């Protein structure tokens, strides 16, 4: 009886703990589900292996087929050797107009921002005090001229009397000295008269140079003096106008060689973003020393600036045409690749395969670059589609009705730039 009770208690404890022993039916059910899963996986694998493989797609990213590319023909052409630099527009002349005499400013005869010519009236100063000074100087001159004439008459008379031994020679010498004294006084009086007349001229302030006037620094009615630092107005000569820019000292020998040969180097000014062409001028001078802190040298270019597109202190981008490389072998920049062989292109062979061809580059212009060795005029190179190519890869070229090799991307832009350069 006790054993039965113990077994019942143990069974009850296992039931409360969840440790009931699985039955034969539950084990069989698990085996059936496991078999079904294995069958489904095997069927799925068989279906994947037995389905037909689709043919490879034609296109750039297809695997195993010829790659479509865009070719370009290596050509002969001229390459402009240019230098790009940042420059600052500077007036051909900057003049601060100041008064040369002191007085009350009675008139301002210009409009701010006006273009004036040399000699145009800018302002007037009250001239009445200087007119009175002129009258005074003229009166003093007349008085001393009369004294001089009287002294000269006495000299003539004294010399006659001295010849007759009527007076001493010393009296004649004294009179001659008096005449010379009056002559000096008259010359001083004449200088005073001329100075007074000049002051009257200075009362009319005129433009010393042709140019554009800025904002006036003083208004009419003020008393102006020669010690005023601001002056009356500033005139900047903008036709012609200059641009100062810097280039690395390594480029100086080529520039000086061209200048010594008598060549005129063309300079083109663009806006800061290099999108708008502002003016075309010429290089006029090179500074006499290199800036040791930057390793650059200053150059000055001159522009006619007839349309006033260049403004003083404006920042511009300068393109200096140093030389033109004639009949160079040129290819589009898009054809260049860089990797383990160095700089190379994919050259197209007659059997529509490509080969890696190392090239040695020369000067570049826009979307074109000169090639010193590696390819020859008439060869064809890949300009688009080279990202998936390798040495010996098969390629497909555009149809005959498509773009010709010479019409590769960027060629039209190159022709436009060449026409603009020839028209300058």
Secondary structure, DSSP 8 states (H G I E B T S, - for coil): -HHHHHHHHHHHHHHHHT-----HHHHHHHHHHHHHHHHHHHHHHHHHHHS-------STT-SSS-EE-EEEE-EEEEEEEEEEEEEEEEEEEEEEE--SS-EEEEEE---TT-EE-TT-EEEEE--HHHHHHHHHHHHHHHHHHHHHHHHHHHHHHHHHHHHTTSS-HHHHHHHHHHHHHHHHHHHHHHHHHHHHHHHHHHTEEE-SS-EEE---SS-TT-EE-TT-SS-SEEEEEEEEEEEEEEEEGGGHHHHHHHHHTT---EEEEE-TTS-SEEEEEEEEEEEEEEETTTTEEEEEEEE--TT--S-TT-EEEEEEEEEEEEEEEEEEGGG-EEETTEEEEEEE-TTSBEEEEE-EEEEEETTEEEEEES--TT-EEEEESGGG--TT-BEE---TTS--GGG-TTHHHHHHHHHHHHH-
